[in-house]
Amino acid sequence: MEDCIFCKIVNRELPGEIVYEDDRVLAFLDIHPKAPIHLLLVPKSHLASIQNEGSEDVAGELVSAAKHIAKEKGLSSYKLVFNVGREAGQTVNHLHLHLLSGGPSELTI
């Protein structure tokens, strides 16, 4: 998607502090964090919302990646959030999962 900020981060056209990447998912720090650790996990291919056809498999990949990141970073407690639609707080029309945690004080992302 030409105007999508998350696609531009995935394509390295815009900067993002990337903390995880595999062949289908990219995770980076949220620029407006709501917790000490606030990551956004996005599929590398553009999908506007969890309401789109085929989003269930992609959502599962995002959740699996979030679990991997949490384990790798030593997070035993965290929140995973999908915002679906403008009224629910989805400000970027690219499916994304928020991973939020207070995290251990010594943790660095």
Summary of the structure (lengths in Angstrom):
residues: 109
radius of gyration: 13.2
end to end distance: 28.3
largest distance: 40.7
contacts: 298
relative contact order: 0.24
helix: 26%
strand: 22%
